[in-house]
Amino acid sequence: MKCILKTGWFAVTILVFTACKGQSGNQQPAEAEKTAANQPVGGYCEGCELIYAGMPATMAALDTSVGWAEPGQKLLVRGTVYKRDGKTPAPDVILYYYHTDNNGYYSPGPGMPEKAKRHGHIRGWVKTGADGRYAIYTIRPAPYPNRQAQAHIHPVIKEPDIENEYYIDEWVFDDDPLLTTEIRRKMENRGGNGIMKVRTSGDLQIAERDIILGLNVPDYPQH
């Protein structure tokens, strides 16, 4: 399963394998419950721990990536993070993102943490307020050179009441010719569907991406 990839309401911006849970025929119910309890929310996520590499002490609901000042199509991704009911805004949720540059590379930048360089220099964090909203100003990522993978942004979620971080669907673009019917069909819809429709306002592309915490996320707490 794949993961590892000023206008608007703010007034004017990997390959990952999920852990598989198995249960042998002779496993006792108590053992099965213990095994399930030890599973991290969302399963194994390679590289998700890099959310903490260089994380700022304070975060706002709006972030402007370093890519905003670089060549490329200006992009605003914005939306609301909701609790599991899909209606109640979720405050204090950290959303970490990273993506390729205008040439399709996760190019490192000066001064960034050594271990985070594989995520490239276009990365950042937002933290939702009481209304659950967020906005990211960046540039539209380019697809990997000489590959048929669609362009994408990698999002990682850290909720205040869940111990571990977890990934949700990559954010991809509905108008991307590399986003085939087969790829669309195989998306996990973790946190909701990651396919974003894009509209243009002047030289800015705007994409909406609402997130429902826990939706299609394995081992998500039911309470």
Backbone hydrogen bonds, N-H to C=O, Kabsch-Sander energy under -0.5 kcal/mol:
donor,donor_aa,acceptor,acceptor_aa,energy
3,C,14,I,-1.1
11,A,8,G,-1.8
12,V,8,G,-0.5
15,L,4,I,-0.6
16,V,1,M,-0.6
16,V,14,I,-1.1
22,G,20,C,-0.5
27,Q,24,S,-1.5
32,A,28,Q,-2.4
33,E,29,P,-2.4
34,K,30,A,-2.0
35,T,31,E,-2.5
36,A,32,A,-2.3
37,A,33,E,-2.2
38,N,34,K,-1.4
39,Q,36,A,-1.1
42,G,218,P,-3.1
43,G,40,P,-2.2
48,C,45,C,-1.4
50,L,47,G,-1.7
51,I,48,C,-1.8
52,Y,49,E,-1.7
53,A,50,L,-0.8
54,G,52,Y,-0.9
55,M,52,Y,-1.1
63,D,135,A,-2.1
65,S,63,D,-0.5
65,S,137,Y,-2.8
68,W,65,S,-1.4
69,A,66,V,-1.2
70,E,67,G,-2.1
74,K,72,G,-0.5
74,K,203,D,-0.6
75,L,138,T,-2.9
76,L,205,Q,-2.7
77,V,136,I,-2.5
78,R,76,L,-0.5
78,R,207,A,-2.3
79,G,134,Y,-1.9
81,V,132,G,-3.2
82,Y,80,T,-0.6
82,Y,211,I,-3.7
83,K,88,T,-3.2
86,G,83,K,-2.7
90,A,81,V,-2.9
92,D,128,T,-2.1
94,I,92,D,-0.5
94,I,158,K,-2.5
95,L,126,V,-2.9
96,Y,94,I,-0.5
96,Y,156,V,-2.8
97,Y,124,G,-2.3
98,Y,154,H,-1.4
99,H,122,I,-1.9
100,T,152,H,-0.5
101,D,105,Y,-2.5
104,G,101,D,-1.7
107,S,105,Y,-1.5
112,M,109,G,-1.3
116,A,113,P,-1.1
117,K,114,E,-1.4
119,H,116,A,-2.0
120,G,117,K,-1.4
121,H,107,S,-2.9
123,R,121,H,-1.4
124,G,97,Y,-2.1
126,V,95,L,-1.9
127,K,60,A,-2.2
128,T,93,V,-2.2
129,G,133,R,-0.6
132,G,129,G,-1.7
134,Y,79,G,-2.2
135,A,61,A,-2.2
136,I,77,V,-2.8
137,Y,63,D,-2.8
138,T,75,L,-3.0
138,T,136,I,-0.6
140,R,73,Q,-2.8
142,A,101,D,-1.6
147,R,144,Y,-1.3
153,I,171,W,-1.9
154,H,98,Y,-2.7
156,V,96,Y,-2.6
157,I,166,Y,-3.3
158,K,94,I,-2.3
162,I,159,E,-1.0
166,Y,157,I,-2.2
168,I,155,P,-1.3
169,D,190,R,-1.8
171,W,153,I,-2.7
172,V,170,E,-0.7
172,V,194,G,-2.1
173,F,151,A,-0.5
174,D,196,M,-2.8
176,D,173,F,-2.1
179,L,176,D,-1.8
180,T,178,L,-1.5
184,R,180,T,-2.3
185,R,181,T,-2.1
186,K,182,E,-1.5
187,M,183,I,-0.6
187,M,184,R,-0.9
191,G,189,N,-0.5
191,G,215,L,-3.1
192,G,189,N,-1.5
196,M,172,V,-3.0
196,M,194,G,-0.6
199,R,206,I,-2.2
201,S,204,L,-3.3
204,L,201,S,-1.9
205,Q,74,K,-2.2
206,I,199,R,-3.2
207,A,76,L,-3.1
208,E,197,K,-0.7
209,R,78,R,-2.6
211,I,80,T,-2.4
212,I,191,G,-1.9
213,L,82,Y,-2.7
213,L,211,I,-0.6
215,L,212,I,-1.6
217,V,214,G,-1.9
220,Y,217,V,-1.2
